[in-house]
Amino acid sequence: MTENSTDSPVEPFAARFAAARAARGPLVWGLDPSGKLLEDWGLGDTPAGLDRFADLVVPVAAGAIGLVKPQSAFYERHGWRGLRTLARLTGQAKEAGLLVILDVKRGDVGSTNDAYAQAYLGKDAPFDVDAITVHPYLGLGAMGAFVDRAHASGRGLLVVTRSSNPEGRPIQAARSEHGTVEETVLRDIGRLNAELAPGAVGPIGAVVAASTQLPPLPLAEMNGLFLVPGVGAQGYTPADVAATFAACPDRVMPSASRSLLAAGPDPSRLRDAITAMAAQFAAM
């Protein structure tokens, strides 16, 4: 499918990220309001508490960072009220000049992908975000609706390729005559980007953990952006990110959630934690 004709041309997501990176660095703040976090912050694990969380974090983010990444599941668990809060949070974040990556990890086939793409990508989408995460395991070729709409509307897709959880390794490292699954996904993304944005960073990126203990991947050849999960609470460090992505440091979006949220709910402490971590990535 193609983007709604009422959606005016938008600068590509990769270009918007480059501008955000130049202004505030590449760090992405994961806005993941678990039930425990809402209780620890004294907000209450309720739709009203979730609203208070959104009202607190967006102003902090707007003054301290360039990108945020809400995890949809933590909002969906509160039903329609949670989805309402998610839509409000993403809208207010964008109005504040933040780039919004929605971590939804969708991925299906045919008309289902078409419906998902309508929900998340483009100005006419109920959730107007800059990029979303998707799963490729029903085949990257089945994701045409996502790819078409993202490309036409200047949004981004971030394909889960090498995740930060050990349970993913048997599938992602499985090998065929073409190489491992994760290598194949990266090559396929590279081919797509070469078609969609020859000579530029393409709209299709990958989610790749910064593990220095795993075999290296041909990252620079993908010609897309990388969302790097697990910084902080899951043990990955800025040094791990720098080492893993040494061949393409300007295309990396390191993401930290729990380690930053642990500084809340005081806005000044949250801002200090974000600023301190962002400074560690400033040289990348």
MARDORO-453420 format. One record per residue (C-alpha): x, y, z; residue in one letter; residue number from 1. Coordinates in steps of 0.001 Angstrom, whole numbers, m for minus. Layout:
BEGIN
X  Y  Z  a  NUM
...
***
This chain:
BEGIN
0  0  0  m  1
1031  3633  m289  t  2
804  6491  2175  e  3
m2426  8457  2443  n  4
m2341  11273  m104  s  5
m3133  13832  2608  t  6
167  13084  4349  d  7
2650  15729  3208  s  8
6234  14642  2518  p  9
8304  14155  5664  v  10
12062  14180  6026  e  11
13263  10555  6306  p  12
13559  9101  9782  f  13
17310  8582  9348  a  14
17775  12300  8640  a  15
15627  13278  11624  r  16
17666  10970  13834  f  17
20909  12508  12560  a  18
19614  15953  13565  a  19
18498  14715  16994  a  20
21841  13004  17515  r  21
23723  16182  16656  a  22
21599  18206  19084  a  23
21270  15859  22070  r  24
23131  12649  21314  g  25
21900  9196  20276  p  26
20542  7903  23604  l  27
16941  6627  23595  v  28
14944  6719  26841  w  29
12667  3699  27220  g  30
9375  4747  28806  l  31
8300  1423  30340  d  32
5824  1966  33202  p  33
5636  m1491  34744  s  34
3235  m2067  37599  g  35
6126  m2152  40051  k  36
7503  1128  38740  l  37
4147  2887  39029  l  38
3823  1663  42619  e  39
7438  2534  43485  d  40
6872  6053  42155  w  41
3754  6385  44302  g  42
1499  6853  41278  l  43
m551  3671  41601  g  44
m775  800  39130  d  45
m3975  2125  37563  t  46
m4947  4000  34395  p  47
m4854  7207  36431  a  48
m1346  6366  37637  g  49
m304  5707  34064  l  50
m1619  9149  33092  d  51
429  10725  35865  r  52
3501  8850  34617  f  53
3025  10277  31105  a  54
2534  13782  32481  d  55
5781  13481  34435  l  56
8157  11929  31893  v  57
7372  13899  28725  v  58
8540  17282  30100  p  59
11680  15653  31516  v  60
12452  13976  28192  a  61
11827  17149  26197  a  62
14513  19005  28087  g  63
17120  16286  28256  a  64
17076  13900  25294  i  65
16154  13558  21635  g  66
14394  10195  21456  l  67
11953  8202  23570  v  68
10766  4614  23210  k  69
7515  3643  24929  p  70
6971  m126  25152  q  71
3365  m620  24080  s  72
2727  m3620  26355  a  73
2972  m1538  29534  f  74
172  686  28223  y  75
m1937  m2070  26660  e  76
m2177  m3857  30025  r  77
m4460  m1030  31186  h  78
m6929  m1651  28337  g  79
m8446  1137  26280  w  80
m7504  3726  28892  r  81
m3866  2694  28599  g  82
m3978  2963  24820  l  83
m5513  6413  25196  r  84
m2592  7391  27429  t  85
m127  5965  24912  l  86
m1659  7988  22092  a  87
m1562  11118  24245  r  88
2037  10497  25317  l  89
3273  9944  21761  t  90
1435  13016  20529  g  91
2770  15249  23284  q  92
6293  13883  22843  a  93
6239  14720  19157  k  94
4815  18177  19849  e  95
7764  18696  22216  a  96
10198  17922  19392  g  97
11077  14380  20453  l  98
11423  11459  18081  l  99
9207  8554  19150  v  100
10073  4907  18563  i  101
7104  2719  19498  l  102
8236  m706  20661  d  103
5345  m2905  19481  v  104
7171  m5780  17737  k  105
4349  m6436  15286  r  106
4643  m8749  12302  g  107
2140  m10949  10465  d  108
1034  m11388  6847  v  109
m1185  m9773  4253  g  110
m4080  m7623  5373  s  111
m3074  m7952  9031  t  112
226  m6206  8364  n  113
m1678  m3653  6318  d  114
m3872  m2900  9340  a  115
m877  m2692  11682  y  116
850  m310  9278  a  117
m2234  1918  9198  q  118
m2272  1966  13009  a  119
1321  3090  13500  y  120
2823  4644  10402  l  121
1890  7914  8768  g  122
159  11143  9719  k  123
m3256  9519  9521  d  124
m2225  6821  12029  a  125
m3879  6824  15482  p  126
m395  6461  16966  f  127
1686  9035  15087  d  128
5215  7812  15753  v  129
8547  8076  13954  d  130
9446  4373  13915  a  131
8224  1017  15179  i  132
9800  m2330  15976  t  133
8703  m5400  14003  v  134
9413  m9146  13955  h  135
10694  m10720  10709  p  136
9960  m14370  11414  y  137
6982  m14674  9083  l  138
9364  m13507  6374  g  139
10725  m10075  5576  l  140
9000  m10367  2219  g  141
5623  m10495  3989  a  142
6196  m7018  5421  m  143
5513  m5080  2254  g  144
2738  m2980  3821  a  145
5060  m1861  6613  f  146
7898  m1120  4215  v  147
5756  786  1705  d  148
4021  2942  4277  r  149
7187  3642  6275  a  150
9088  4656  3151  h  151
6279  6823  1765  a  152
5705  8651  5071  s  153
9308  9151  6193  g  154
8973  6713  9087  r  155
11283  3882  10097  g  156
11043  136  10689  l  157
13373  m1548  13173  l  158
13525  m5292  12567  v  159
14393  m7553  15497  v  160
17593  m9271  14372  t  161
19840  m10004  17384  r  162
17895  m9540  20592  s  163
19334  m8985  24070  s  164
17763  m12103  25624  n  165
19663  m15424  25630  p  166
16530  m17373  24669  e  167
16695  m15835  21201  g  168
20059  m17314  20314  r  169
18942  m20788  19038  p  170
16734  m19172  16382  i  171
18814  m16123  15529  q  172
22064  m18126  15278  a  173
20521  m21035  13334  a  174
22500  m21643  10168  r  175
21581  m22502  6586  s  176
23633  m22556  3406  e  177
23134  m18768  3276  h  178
24551  m18127  6755  g  179
22840  m17556  10094  t  180
19307  m16247  10387  v  181
20532  m12909  11768  e  182
23059  m12529  8937  e  183
20348  m13291  6384  t  184
17983  m10731  7913  v  185
20689  m8054  7773  l  186
21490  m8851  4140  r  187
17808  m8702  3199  d  188
17442  m5348  4956  i  189
20510  m4084  3109  g  190
18986  m5023  m235  r  191
15741  m3280  649  l  192
17543  m114  1698  n  193
19600  m101  m1490  a  194
16357  m123  m3501  e  195
14503  2412  m1355  l  196
17292  4894  m623  a  197
20274  4364  m2925  p  198
23310  6193  m1624  g  199
21642  7123  1680  a  200
20740  5524  4999  v  201
17548  3603  4339  g  202
14256  3474  6264  p  203
14675  m124  7407  i  204
16841  m647  10475  g  205
17545  m3471  12873  a  206
17364  m4217  16573  v  207
20803  m5565  17494  v  208
22186  m6120  20985  a  209
25660  m4820  21806  a  210
27109  m8166  22788  s  211
30864  m8321  22344  t  212
30776  m12039  23226  q  213
28907  m13064  20071  l  214
30248  m13411  16521  p  215
30451  m10053  14722  p  216
27806  m9188  12163  l  217
28218  m7284  8850  p  218
26560  m4224  10349  l  219
27939  m1477  8107  a  220
26637  m3247  4992  e  221
23010  m2987  6133  m  222
22964  792  5507  n  223
20282  1398  8111  g  224
19895  2509  11708  l  225
20367  250  14720  f  226
18270  227  17872  l  227
20472  m1214  20623  v  228
18501  m2593  23599  p  229
19680  m3549  27050  g  230
21961  m661  27995  v  231
22162  m381  31761  g  232
19842  m2836  33509  a  233
20604  m5736  31156  q  234
24332  m5222  31548  g  235
25397  m3651  28268  y  236
27648  m607  28596  t  237
28560  2337  26371  p  238
31899  594  25800  a  239
30059  m2504  24530  d  240
28030  m335  22151  v  241
31129  1450  20864  a  242
32979  m1825  20279  a  243
30070  m3599  18582  t  244
29212  m736  16222  f  245
32693  635  15571  a  246
32132  372  11807  a  247
28984  2547  11848  c  248
28853  4595  15082  p  249
26717  7374  13630  d  250
23829  4994  12960  r  251
23376  3657  16501  v  252
20461  4372  18863  m  253
21372  2910  22289  p  254
18333  2419  24509  s  255
18087  2430  28320  a  256
14870  2021  30277  s  257
14969  597  33804  r  258
18373  2009  34694  s  259
17146  5534  33965  l  260
13637  5139  35366  l  261
15179  3955  38645  a  262
16153  7596  39295  a  263
12496  8698  39394  g  264
10032  10009  40160  p  265
11851  13244  40974  d  266
12173  15117  37653  p  267
15554  16639  38493  s  268
17040  13246  39383  r  269
15625  11734  36204  l  270
17091  14552  34159  r  271
20473  14154  35868  d  272
20501  10387  35178  a  273
19647  10908  31511  i  274
22232  13652  31107  t  275
24940  11535  32722  a  276
24271  8523  30511  m  277
23878  10651  27385  a  278
27304  12144  28021  a  279
28825  8659  27849  q  280
27559  8303  24300  f  281
28458  11811  23182  a  282
31737  10753  21647  a  283
30217  7977  19511  m  284
***
